[in-house]
């Protein structure tokens, strides 16, 4: 009889080891074990899995993800003899694009007018959904001066996901009655009081193809929005477009984690604070091979820190989080206990401190700094920065 017990906890802890992350790490070990058990069932022999916890590791906003042991700021990988995807990772694409802007809006009023024009066209005449300004998504007009690897001038920064089909019948989310729901399998671990769902074989192969298509889709929709808001004649060039949610390879999922090779990546911070461009260095513990895919794993932001300790107990349709019961339909999006790390960015001195702490783990060189001028984001839709 096949032994599906997995005891080789190979999780790579590249986190900051702050109290929030120390509360999450044991749950990631359980996720790693469940992934290995699923891969072993699919393969018919004992297989392994691996999780990398990055410096921005934190609790996902959606209780449904937390209840399955999926946390942001991490990469999840497994070894199986045929295509397999853990559907509870809620695979979709989300990323950041940066464009050089020739002639920027001169006032917040002009910025607002251009945004409204783009929103009206997107909602009424395009196939895209307007999802900037919601959640932690945003559009920023920024300015760079004196950066060693970035030309002086103005830049447009987009952070959003391509969610047009995510929860539709033909989408990737594991919704009841969708195109692959009848092929979902479940594996449980009673000692963890947890389970994880997955698909395998040809349906998983099709899923992986769709996930990779979504990455291109999100890059194209960012350019579409940039042209609408700033004018295609004013978009001089695309500086970068990097995803931080998706499938780096056929046997891995990155959740709030960038995967690149020989590319500059954005490092997001907080409302009103600079956005950094970083060239990750090779040779460190985040320089990995996932399947046959070499990748430099890198945090995409600072993550969210909890102002109190984290305790999670699993239930059939939700979790008990710090003594309070939540169902899978609920979210921690606006929970006041969660703030951008560090909990209080009270001055310009605390931001470089946490940035340098991250760069000591996932080494990289800051090549550019973009200061926010105008921003469109949740809670401050037309902030003047």
N, C-alpha and C positions, 0 to 999 in steps of 0.2 A: 504493500500500500504506500502511495506517495506521501511523504512527510511534508506538509505544507507549513510547518512551523519555521519561522525565520528569526534567527537570534543574532545574526551578524550585523549589528547596528553600525553601518559605515558612514552615517550622516556626517557631512563636512560642515562644521560650525564656523562660519566666517562672519558671524554677527558681532555686534558691539557688546553682547552679554549684559545688556542693561536689564532691569527688573522685568520689563515687558517681554523681552526676548527669552529670558530664563524661564518665564512661564509658558512660552510657546514651544520651546525646543523639545521637551519630552513628547509632545503631541506629534511633532514631525517625525520622531523616531517610530511612533506607531503607524504613521502614514507610510513610511518607508517599508515597514514590515508587511502592511496590507498590500502594497504594490508588488512586493516580492511574492507573496502568496498568490496573487492574481496571475502574475507572470508564470509561476510554477504550474498553476492549473492549466493555463493555456498551452504550455510547452510539454507537459507530461513528465517533467523532471524538475529538480530543484534549481531555481533561478534566483537572481539577486535584483536589488533595486538600490537607488542612491538618491539622497536629497542633499542639496546644497542650501544652507541658510546664509543669506547675504547680510551686509551691514544694516540694511533698511528693513529687516524682517519685522513684521507686525501682523496684527489680527486683520483678516479680511473684514470688509464692512458687512457682507452678507452672512447671516447666520447659517444659511444653507451650506456655504462653503466651510465655515468653521465646524459644523456638525460632521463633515466628512474629513476633517483634518487637513484642509487646504488653507494655507496662510500665504499672505503676500510677502514679496521680497525673498522668494525661494525658487529653486529649479528642481524638478522632479524627473527622475529617469528610471527606466526599468529594462531588463533584458528578457526578451521573449522570443520564441522560435517562429512566431508569425505576428503580423500586425496586431497591436493591442492599444487601446486608448482608455484611460480612466475618465469616464464621462463626468464624474463628480468634480473634476477640475474646472468645469464650466469654461471650456476652451473658447476663446474668441480673440480678436486682435485689438490691441490698444497701443498707441505709441506717440511719439513726438516728432514733429517736423519743424525745421527752422529754415526760413527763406530770407535772403537779402532783399530789402525794400529800397527802391530808388527814391521815390518821392512819397514820404509818409504823410498821414493825416496831420494837420497842423494844430488841431484843437480836439478836446474831448467831444465837442459837439459834432465835428466832422467824423470822428471815429464812431460815434453812436449812430450817425446817419448811415455810414457805410455798413455797419453791422446789421442794422434793421433792413437795409436793402438786400443784403446777402441772406438774411433769415427768411424774408418774404419769398424770395426766389427759390431757396432751398425747400421750404415747406410746401410751396404751392405749385412749383413747376419742375422739380427734380425728383429723382428716385432716392436721394439721400435724406437722412433724418438730421434735423438740427439738434445736435446733442452737445454742443460746446456751451459752457456756462452752467452746466449741471454736474452734480457730483463734484469730483475734483478736476473736471475738464476746464479748459480755458483757451482764450486767445490773448496773446500779449504782443503789444508793440514795444520793442525794447531798443536800446542804443548801446553801442560798444565804442569805447575810446581807449586806445593804448594797449589793447590786448596783444600778446606776442604772436598769436597765430590766427587772428581774426581782423579783417579789414574794418577800419572805423566806419561807422554809419548806423543805419537803422535795420532792425530785424523783426520779422514776424515769427512768433512761436505758437504752434498749435499742439494741444494735448487733447486727444479725443479718440474714441473707438469707432470702428465700423460696425455698428450694431443694427444695420438695416434688416438682417434676417436672423439675428441671434436666437430669438425665441419663437420664430416661425416654424412651420412644419418642416421646411427645408433647411432649418438652421442647425447650429452645433450644440445648443443647450439641451440637456436631457429632459425635455418637456414631455409630459404624457401624450401619447398618440402621435409623436413626430415620426419622421421617416425611418429612424432606427430603433425606436423605443421597444419594439418587439424582440430585439436582439440583445437587449441589455442583460448582463449576468451580474450576480452579486456574490461577493465573498465576505464572510464574517470572521471576526476574531472576538470570541466571547470574553477573553481575558481583558480586552480593551473596551468591551461593550460598544464596538464599532463595526461598520461594514463599509465597503467601497464597491461602486458599480463600474462596470467596464464593458466594452465591446471588443470583438476580435475578428480576425479573418478579413474577408472581402469588404464587409461593412466598415470595419476599422480603416482599411486601406482607402476607401472612398472618403471617410471622415478626414483623414490626414491630408488628402489632396485639397479638400475644401478649406481646411485650416490654413494651408499655405497660400491658397488663392486670396484669403482674407487679408493677408499681410500686404499684398500688392494693392488690394482694394483700398485699404486704409491710407496708404501713401498717396494714391490717386485722389481720394476725396479730400485730403489735406490741401493738395495743390489746387483743386477745384475751389475750395473755400478761400484760399489765399488770393486767387485771381478775382473772385467775386468781391472780396472785402477791400483789397488794396489796388485792384486793377492789374490785369495781366501785363500791361506795359510797364508796371512798376515793380514786378517781381523779377529781379535781376538774375537770381540763381537759387537753387536748392542747396543749402549748406549741409543738411543731413536729414534723414528720415529713418528713425530707429524704433522698432517695436519693443515693448516690454511685457507683452502678454501674447502668448502663442506657442507654437511647437518648433523649437530649434531643430529638431530632428524627428524622425518617425517614431522614436521611442522616448520622447521627453516633452515636458510642458514647463514653460517658464511663466510664473505668476508675479507680475511686478518686478521683473528681473530682465535686464538687457543681455543679449548674447551677440557678440560681434567678433570680428577678426580684422585687424588693420583698419579700424574706423574710429572716428571721433564720436563720442556719445554725449547726450545732454545729462546733466545732473540737476534735477529740479529741487527747489528749496521751499519757499513759503510765499504767501501773498505779499507783494511789495518788495521781496528780496531778490537779489540777482539770480540769474540762471547761469550755471557754469557749463562750459564745454570741456570735455576731458578726453585725453587719449590714453586708454588703458595700457598698462605695461604687461608684456608677456613674461612667463616664467614663474608666476606666483601660484598660490593654491586655487585661484579662480581661473587659471588657464587650464581648461579641461577638454576632454574629448567625450562627446555624448553620442553613442553609437559610433559612426564613422565621421562625425561632424566635430571638427575642432572649434572651440568657442572660448571667448573671454567673457565670463559672467561678470556683470557689473550692476550695482544698484542704480535705480532710475530716479531716486529721490531720497528724502530723509526718513520716510515712513512715519507712522503714528505711534506715539508712546502713550501708554495708559497711566493715568495719575494714581492708580492704585494697583496692587498686585493682581495677577491673572490666575483664576482658578476655573477650570472647565470640566464639567461632567456631561457625559453623552447620554441622550435619551433617544427614543425611537424616532421622534419627529422634531428634534431640536436639541438644545443644550441648556444646562444650567450654568450661566456665566456669572461668576462672583455672587452666587447665591440667588440670582434672579433667573426665572425660567423664560426662555425665548423659543418661539416656534421658528421653523425654517423660513417662513414668509417674512420674518422681521429683519431689520437691519440695524447696524450700529453707526450708520452714516453720520447722524447728528448727535451722537452720544457725547455729552460734555466731558466725559472722563478721558476721551481720546483727543490728543492734540499733536500737531506736527512736532517731531523730535528735533531738538530737545523741547521739553514741555513748555518752556517759556523762552522764546527767542526775543529777549527783552532789549537787546542792543546789537550793534554790528559785530561785537566781539564774540558772542556765543555762536554765531553762524559759522565763521571760519574754523572754530574749534571742533564742531561736529563733522565738518567737511574733512578736516585733516585726520580725524580719528578714522573715518571711512577709508581715506586714501592710504592710511598705514596698513590696512588689511587688503583691500583691492587696490593695488598701487596704480597710479596714473598721474599724468601731467596735465595741469589746467592750461589749456591753450586759448581760452577765451572767456570773457565775462560779459554778460548782457544785462544791463540795468533796465528795470521796467520803467516805461514811460506812461503808457495806458494799458489797462487790463480789463478783460471781460471774464468774470468768474462768478461762481456761486457766492451769494452774500454781498457782493460788491461789483455789480454788473458793469459799472462804468467807473472804475477806480482810476484816479489820476495818481500816478506813482512818481 
